Amino acid sequence: MLTLQSIFRARRPVAELALRTPLTPCPALSGEGRQVRLKLETVQPTGAFKIRGAANALAALTPAQAERGVVCASTGNHGRALSHAAAARGIPAIVCMSSLVPENKRQAISDLGAEIRIVGNSQDDAQQEVDHLVQSLGMNEIPPFDHPDIIAGQGTIGLEIMEDWPEVDTVLVPLSGGGLIGGAALAVKSISPHIRVVGISMERGAAMQASLAAGKPVAVPEEPSLADSLGGGIGLRNRHTFSLARDLVDEIILLSEADIAAGMRHLYHHHGLVTEGAAAVGVAALVTGKVASTGPNIAAVISGRNVDPVQFGKVLTGTLPA
Ligand SMILES: *Cc1c(COP(=O)(O)O)cnc(C)c1O
């Protein structure tokens, strides 16, 4: 059972491999009775918050399990985090991913020492290879979001926000598979049920939003997006994050590619921050006025910085999106 206590228990293994990140004021979006602060997961060792979940999940393996190694299917940041955490703990790792994953993310993972397998054109194809490795070699699957230890690890972000800013009343969270928002929402709502949790996805392939609308997990077509880390489905046999999102998320906002680019530019010009599209969605929703209702104290999770440099340059100069 996943509880607030699970998230407190994750703190020690998370602290061994991840940073306690700053919650920094954003003056450009603050004023007129509103304060905005940014939770900077961009400074994490592998450039995204996913090191938290990976650290917690690996700490839960028995020595016999650890010896057989770990495997995952990942759009990039989870694979990178798992590779880093596995190397730090001396555990073998294989990362399976689709051909849509950008080259910079593939390279980063192989630099970290994990073996890479490129399989097919979707997250589902990569997942089939994972299933095969689990069955044939007895490796342990560490999925990117739908796992209690992963969700609890990501949830430590919620605890840190509460400690640093007990007056927070609205939390803006990038939403894909829902491990991040599920853990963060469980943490903040267990402490204060009135805190508003807003999930933000891109219009191009918002799997959780489509699933919640359908009342069950559904597949959506994968499309390229500036927020590539938000791509992929939630899994038709989703066990944890669908119900967490259904029960704990107050609002979901969908953004266009132009909105996401505006968020990335804002973070660069006002904070000197290099962010990937997925990380900029909270700020994008504020810049474009798409958040329906918030209280006066808004925290936005800036989830990662692993953007292709050429793509980032095009966003800054306005040649992307076309
Ligand atoms: C994985 C990821 C997300 C989304 O997290 P989920 O747990 O899948 O909802 C957001 N931003 C970045 C940078 C990510 O890597």
The ligand as a MOL file (V3000), in Angstrom:
LIG
                    3D

  0  0  0     0  0            999 V3000
M  V30 BEGIN CTAB
M  V30 COUNTS 15 15 0 0 0
M  V30 BEGIN ATOM
M  V30 1 C 9.0410 11.5480 -16.8410 0
M  V30 2 C 8.9900 13.0140 -16.9410 0
M  V30 3 C 7.8020 13.7290 -16.6920 0
M  V30 4 C 6.4710 13.0520 -16.4160 0
M  V30 5 O 6.4850 12.1830 -15.3080 0
M  V30 6 P 5.3860 11.0340 -15.1580 0
M  V30 7 O 5.6730 10.3870 -13.8660 0
M  V30 8 O 5.5260 10.1010 -16.3150 0
M  V30 9 O 4.0460 11.7100 -15.2110 0
M  V30 10 C 7.8660 15.1110 -16.7250 0
M  V30 11 N 9.0090 15.7680 -17.0120 0
M  V30 12 C 10.1560 15.1200 -17.2630 0
M  V30 13 C 11.3670 15.9190 -17.5560 0
M  V30 14 C 10.1940 13.7280 -17.2270 0
M  V30 15 O 11.3450 13.0930 -17.4820 0
M  V30 END ATOM
M  V30 BEGIN BOND
M  V30 1 1 1 2
M  V30 2 1 2 3
M  V30 3 2 2 14
M  V30 4 1 3 4
M  V30 5 2 3 10
M  V30 6 1 4 5
M  V30 7 1 5 6
M  V30 8 2 6 7
M  V30 9 1 6 8
M  V30 10 1 6 9
M  V30 11 1 10 11
M  V30 12 2 11 12
M  V30 13 1 12 13
M  V30 14 1 12 14
M  V30 15 1 14 15
M  V30 END BOND
M  V30 END CTAB
M  END
